[in-house]
Amino acid sequence: MARGRWHVGTIVARVRASAAIGASGLDAVERAERRAEVLRIAGGVDSGRLGDDQAIAAFGRIVDGLQSDLPGSALGA
């Protein structure tokens, strides 16, 4: 795992998580908390503490959690 290098799949997963947060309709505090979570994950990738597979899974959990809050949502489509 190269420090500070992101694989395309990791970048796509981060973009999906960020888009899901923006489209979620969360209030400002909840949205800020989720964005901070995305930044913590990204920091882990940048520092080499998280591998790409771990980061993709973590970003995916954010998206999945938001989708479960919005029945019929097309966030993951």
Contacts in CASP RR format, 6 or more apart in sequence:
PFRMAT RR
TARGET T0000
AUTHOR 0000-0000-0000
METHOD contacts of the structure
MODEL  1
MARGRWHVGTIVARVRASAAIGASGLDAVERAERRAEVLRIAGGVDSGRL
GDDQAIAAFGRIVDGLQSDLPGSALGA
1 48 0 8 1.000
1 51 0 8 1.000
1 52 0 8 1.000
3 46 0 8 1.000
3 47 0 8 1.000
3 48 0 8 1.000
4 45 0 8 1.000
4 46 0 8 1.000
4 47 0 8 1.000
4 48 0 8 1.000
6 45 0 8 1.000
6 52 0 8 1.000
7 52 0 8 1.000
9 52 0 8 1.000
9 56 0 8 1.000
10 45 0 8 1.000
10 52 0 8 1.000
10 55 0 8 1.000
10 56 0 8 1.000
10 59 0 8 1.000
13 55 0 8 1.000
13 56 0 8 1.000
13 59 0 8 1.000
13 60 0 8 1.000
14 38 0 8 1.000
14 41 0 8 1.000
14 42 0 8 1.000
14 55 0 8 1.000
14 59 0 8 1.000
16 59 0 8 1.000
16 60 0 8 1.000
16 63 0 8 1.000
16 75 0 8 1.000
16 76 0 8 1.000
17 34 0 8 1.000
17 38 0 8 1.000
17 59 0 8 1.000
17 60 0 8 1.000
17 62 0 8 1.000
17 63 0 8 1.000
18 35 0 8 1.000
18 38 0 8 1.000
19 75 0 8 1.000
20 62 0 8 1.000
20 63 0 8 1.000
20 66 0 8 1.000
20 67 0 8 1.000
20 75 0 8 1.000
20 76 0 8 1.000
21 31 0 8 1.000
21 34 0 8 1.000
21 35 0 8 1.000
21 38 0 8 1.000
21 62 0 8 1.000
21 66 0 8 1.000
22 31 0 8 1.000
23 73 0 8 1.000
23 75 0 8 1.000
24 31 0 8 1.000
24 34 0 8 1.000
24 66 0 8 1.000
24 69 0 8 1.000
24 70 0 8 1.000
24 75 0 8 1.000
25 31 0 8 1.000
26 34 0 8 1.000
26 66 0 8 1.000
34 62 0 8 1.000
34 66 0 8 1.000
37 62 0 8 1.000
38 59 0 8 1.000
38 62 0 8 1.000
41 50 0 8 1.000
41 55 0 8 1.000
41 58 0 8 1.000
41 59 0 8 1.000
42 55 0 8 1.000
43 49 0 8 1.000
43 50 0 8 1.000
44 50 0 8 1.000
44 55 0 8 1.000
45 51 0 8 1.000
45 52 0 8 1.000
45 55 0 8 1.000
50 58 0 8 1.000
63 75 0 8 1.000
63 76 0 8 1.000
66 73 0 8 1.000
66 75 0 8 1.000
67 73 0 8 1.000
67 75 0 8 1.000
67 76 0 8 1.000
END
